[in-house]
Amino acid sequence: MATEYLYPESVEEALKCLEAHGERARVIAGGTDVLPDLRKGKIAPDCLVDVTRIPDLGAIEVGERTVTVGAAVTFAAIGDHPYLNARVHALVEAARSVGAAAIQNAATWVGNIVQGMPAADGAIVAIALDAEAHLVDREGVRWEQVESLFEGPGMSAVDPTRQIVTAIRFPRPESRTGTAWQRVGRRSALVLPILNCAVQVWLAHDGCSDGDQGPTTERIARASIALGPVAPRPQRMRQAESFLAGRVSTAEAVARAADLAAGEAQPRTSVMRASRDYRLKIIPVLVTEALNTALDRART
């Protein structure tokens, strides 16, 4: 039996399509994950509900306090967006690391997150940005932290047979805020990462000095550090983040935070990617580079 393919023109119509097919329908956008799963027989829906023609789901909105990215926005569109290129470097860098150009032209940020993989480039950067997902189903609408959507490798809290994530939003970066992205893989594209890392730092001048007559000291107000795959889910390095909060932004502080991040990580050995020991050795290098880049961007 052939799989039916539908193009609803509204979120409400899409929900009706899902409901009409029970658990035998599935939401699709770019299809870069769903279609390979179909070919491999991992999923066998009677109906695919394509949301890419729903108005507004293809928009990027830069508001006064938040940035919102619709469910149909591709990684290529993210990579080309002027505001994101100027102020949210980590998101643009992550978008450009997803596969090759043809994949970036089809794959969406939302789809990358909903797939539930602990090393998904889009998921790691979303968590570092404190992003939320707008979840819609027959029970209503709500915003959920992206971090809460991961239940295990390839396991998402979002049910694509009855729920739709219509958008991702994150706080609009303040002044003196910087982000950065780092990725290590056997190739620069078309390969799963050995490790990836996204960070965001907020700088503040608090008027402190190293001595009574010394200059004002640059301090890190707070930081977010996300890594994958170092656990069954994308993970924030909370100990490293707590250590950096309020610290003077010295090379020693950055190095210590990177070591703490490695201590929190629990990567496994993968025959196809890298050993646990290798990953633990490169985590401090990756985090140090990301933090230093984000700090430089925050200063400018």
Steps between C-alpha positions, in 0.01 A plus 500: 500500500639840397559765760261795467669842490306805622572876492280667765470878480469564874617348828138419583459312172826313565373390842176377339704296249696338782184429699321349199776241457545420867858397562554410135588855388820694556610862472770574242683818400837467325482120513876449529446268798148370434554385141814292577309340790218416259739335255661297777162388633552663840165675464200414281237776520188495285520875459765774505380846603732759345495831690731696268213683323339632817532881508731644767678168569765605250577830672781624724374776729738722697294651779583743774580222748506174306597350166249251358579248226209323331478125457547517123813718514794315349859505620590679177256780584650527848849519352394783266311713755670839555410545867602147595830544315567820693387400849445122537816354351467159667164432335629597156818295546301196612258540208789499255644182653188291430577273207570651158327793329223283356412373848511850649253615232245243620573419866334712768615599847177367652535165326858466616389555860192274488709209370637473855866423429751597773754633248259688273667829407174692522415352839834590659482863393132528598580390853789746528262779390242404767254436217136399539275302266140599422308175527148465360258209540130440567552585868617853416822695444799551727868592505738230621874525563679328212722329755195319643405344165777237502430165664791294367690431178247544219217532753304826507228618736325636188260250341505579123180298450292747704714803590660779298788724599414819313801711601814534708569822690791623709582823686631772272869545583573800718793735452830349615374150422691259281439150364723244335488152347763229474476159333742210462435228244688268269390730215361854505167390349280195442619326814377478856711707738752352739412796722323829461477797733299822517551776754352836589661751736377823651757761607447767764717781639443492876750767597730256679878521462799283566642763733398823665633703207446240230273523194145372485499122472309321228279233652282228357145561621393151395559235240330204337698204366339212308676185381417188307519207475621468858183347649177338378363853449656832400646634821565834665821514703347646816808480722713683246229761455470557874877534532514772234215710642652817645858401415757728346537391138857375524664221305528307825126527568417383148740206527355397836146515363605284205647241737180501706299441183714197421443374853123523458497326163440126471567417134501142381730321262365482146660274241379730222606826664753503786593349834387635833859585595557698182180697549588582860839630388363735236205637700719756687650617169158531338343687793801732539490598133124557510513710817787714375322565171175587677685736736664679208161544335342626820768768527432630149 
